């Protein structure tokens, strides 16, 4: 289909984008006349370019393509950069998520975005202007130990921000498997289970053997010297003998929560 709009980026240092309103008006007119369907118009609008801040290029239309706005990985960015990114994202979306950031960074963010919140356990910043929206049930997050809760909370917070009600059960590792079995009725009500574990990383296989739903395994960098920063747990999870286990990268609670939300949707 002929491309019926264009977008002009003013300059690399620009704080916004300028849309060719004439061609966009043509697109809207063709939708009104029935020549272009709403779905085709949305598909074209989903390819609009990004907002160029110089140090970051913000994809404001990711929610249109993926169902959730662009998420910000905090490490490696200055507090001022994160604050600017959050402010610009929040001007286009009702939800923003920044992962793995310190509270000092949040102090800069809230000066520009007063309704931002900091979650110290998950080490995440969120903006959520849709708190009253209904949430889907079906996700449960487990952690092997208390030391894994930071990553588990990142997963749970991500899934909640994506519109889910999340059940939690922490410190239920295989060293005392009876603790997990005590939660078996709740576990079997879930539609997808996120299992976060360090050390030897055996918990996802155990949990998967008890349920009939997908299990998302998250290795953490928690463990003694031979755990190699989570590599031992990662390899254990990749070699799970229980079918239905998928594995994300070490300490990637966000990726697990995002995937769980997609499955539950």
Number of C-alpha atoms within 10 A of each C-alpha: 6 5 8 17 17 15 16 11 16 13 13 14 13 13 14 16 16 12 15 13 12 12 15 16 13 13 20 17 13 16 16 12 10 10 11 15 13 14 10 12 15 12 13 16 18 17 14 18 18 17 23 19 18 11 11 15 13 20 18 20 20 17 14 14 13 11 11 16 23 19 19 20 15 20 13 9 14 12 20 15 18 23 20 19 21 25 20 20 22 22 13 12 17 13 23 25 24 23 21 20 23 17 16 9 19 24 16 17 25 17 12 15 18 11 13 22 16 20 17 14 12 22 19 26 25 22 23 17 14 11 13 7 9 10 14 16 17 21 25 25 27 29 28 29 18 13 17 24 24 21 27 33 26 25 29 31 23 29 28 20 22 22 18 23 19 22 16 17 18 20 19 21 26 19 12 11 14 12 15 21 14 11 12 14 9 13 25 17 16 20 18 24 30 29 33 35 37 29 27 22 30 23 30 31 22 17 26 22 16 13 18 15 17 18 27 24 33 36 35 32 22 21 19 12 9 11 18 14 19 25 21 19 28 28 14 18 26 16 12 20 13 15 12 16 23 17 22 18 15 21 25 21 32 28 19 31 31 20 20 28 25 14 13 17 12
